[in-house]
Amino acid sequence: MRSAKANDFWKKVYQQQYANYLESITLSNCIGYSGIIPFNGGITAICGLNGVGKSTIVSCIKSIIGIEDNAIFTSNKSQGVISAEFVSNRVRNTISTPENAVSKGFDCDLFQYIDSNQSIELLKFWSEQTNLDEYLESFEPYTFTSIELEEISWLIGKKYKECISVETEEETKYKQVFFKVISDNQSYSSVSMGLGEHFLLYLYYLLKKTIPKGAYVIIEE
């Protein structure tokens, strides 16, 4: 049933018409490749074995968009990107280097990048706080609705009875969100949950609560 539900969901996703999306990028001698890489008009997954160039393609996309790349694994991999085709409000736009979409006037808030390392850095941050409970008390908690609980329970494969998030107002390169959950009559928080569970919760929260509708979103796992 879970597999059938997932297939039905993806069928609906690919039938949806998106107003904003990345259509293609053009590369020249990038890790030995030259040509046009097309993307699906909505959601595209880049899959492959280690070392085939997945992170290089992501770095090229970030470069032509205008997202600053400070990651040590990808910061020098975007050489060779020539241009990209963006669809914005159903209008096609061509962006060519050395310019990028942001420098050409696109709203930078519409380009969002999420890396699983952000979730790891966040867990490290919470574990290093000596007065964590006192720190979190100064921010307003949010209790997930019954529909949201059902969604994350299905995504993660656990039955959540309760999920509370606390987002701080600290100015950092990633959203600081702390989670408290009750599942199988056990109560635990971000500091004691697994990496995979925390990243899925974090990803769900960002997509649901903070990223604007119609945004171009890059997720690197």
N, C-alpha and C positions, 0 to 999 in steps of 0.2 A: 504493500500500500504506500509506503514512504517513497519508493522508487517511482511508482505510478503518479503520485502527487507531484513529484519533482519534474517528471517529464511533461505533465500537463501545465505546470507553471512556466517552464521554459518555452513551451509552444506559444503561450500567450505573450511572453516577453518578446519573442522574435516576430510576432505579428504586429507589435506596437510600432507606431510611427513616431520617431523622435524629431524634435525641432532643432536640437543641437547635438552634433557629433563630429568626431574626427573621421574623415573619409579615407585618407591615405597619407603616407609620407614617401618622399623620394630620396634615395640614398645614392651616394657616389663613393665607391671604394671604402665602404664602412665594413670593417672586419672581412674585407675581401668581396663584399657584395655591392652591386650597383643595380638599381632598378626601383620600381614602385611597389610598396607594400600596402595592399588595400586592407581596410577594416570593415567589419559589419556595421550597418547603419544603426547602431544602438549599443549592444554589448559585444565585446570581442575578448576572448580568452587567448593568451599567448602561452602555448605549452611546448615542452620539449625537454630533451635530456640536458644534463649539466654541460655547460661549455658551448652550447650551440648559438648563443647570442640573445637570449631572452632579455637579460638586464641591459644589454646594449640597445635594443630596440626601445625599451622603456626610457633609457637615458636620452635617446634621440627625440622621443616624443616630448619629454620634459623640456629639452633644449629649445625646440621649435615653438612650444607653448610659451615659455618664459618662466618656468618654475626653476628656481635656483637649486642646483644639485650639489649638496655637500656630502653625499654618501661616499665613503671611501671606495666602495666597490664599483661605482658607476660614474664618478665625476670626470673621468677622462675617456669615456666611451662614446661620446656623442659626436666626434669628428666624422664628417662625411654626410651629415644630413643637409639636404639641399632645399627642400620645400615641403609644404604640407597643404592639404586641402581640408578646410574646416567648413562645416555647415552650421550657420548661426541663424536662428529664427527662420530656418528653411532656405536661407540664402547661402550660396557657395562662395567661399573666400579662399584665395591663394596667398599663403605666407611664404616668403623666400628668405633664406639667411643672407646677410647676418642679422636681419630683423627677426622678431618673434611676435607671436600673437598679442602679448601684453603690450609690447612697444608700439604695435600698430593700433592700439586703442581698445582692444578687447578688455572687458572687465576682469581683473585678476581674481576676483572672488568666485568667478565661474569656473576657474581651473583649480581642482582640488587633488592633492596627492596624499595617499595613505600608505604607509609602510608598516609591515609587521614589527619592524624594529622600534617604532613609536610605542607600541604596546609593551615591548620588553623594557624600554627606557622608563615607561610609566610605572611598571611593577618595581623596578629598581628604585625609583624615586619614593614610592610609598613605603617600601621596606626600610628605607634609610631615615624615615621620620620618627623621631623619638616620642613626640606628643601628637600622634596621628589623630586620635579621636578629638582632641582639643582643637586641632587645626581644622578638621572637617566641620566642626560645629558652627563655624563662622560663615558657612555657605548653606544655601537653601537646598534641601534634598528633593529629588523627584521620584515618585512612586510609579512604576510602570502600570499601565492599564491592563485589564484582563485580555484584551486583544493583543497587546504587545507581549504579554507573558506567553500567550499561545504561540506567537510567531517565533520568539526566541527559544521556546521549548522545542519547537519543531526543528529549528535550524541547528541547535546544539545537540539535540537528542536526549535532553533531560527534562523532567517535569518540574518547572519552577512554580512554587506557590507565591513567591514574592521576589521582586527585584527593585532595589532602590539605588539610584545613582546620585552622586554628588559631583558637580562640575565646579572647579575653582575658577577664580577670575585672574589667575596668574598669567602674565604675558610670556609665553614660551612658544617654541616652534611646533608644539603639538598640544592638543586639548588634554587638560588634566582632569580625568574623570575617574572616580572611585566607585566601585560596585559592592553592594551587599545583597546576597541572595539567600533564599531558603529553598532547598531542593531535597526531596526524600527525608523530610523532617530534620535536615541538617542546615545550620546557619553558618555561612562563611563569607569571606570578602575577597577583594582583589589580591590581598597579600598571601592568601592560601589557596587560590584556585590555579589550575593548570594554565600553561601558556596558550594552548589552543582555545580553551573556553574563554579566557580573558580577551583574546584578540577578536573572537567572534562577537562578544558582548560590546567591545569597544567599537568594532566596525559597524555593528547594528546601530549603536547610539549615534555615531557620526552621521551615518546616512539618514537616520530618522530625525535627528534633532538639530544638527548644525550646518549641514551642507545645503546650499540653496537649491531649489527646484530648477531643473534644466542645466545643472552644472556638468562640466566635463570631469569625470572622476577617474583617476589612475590608482589602482590598488596593486601594490607589489607585495607578494607573499614571501 
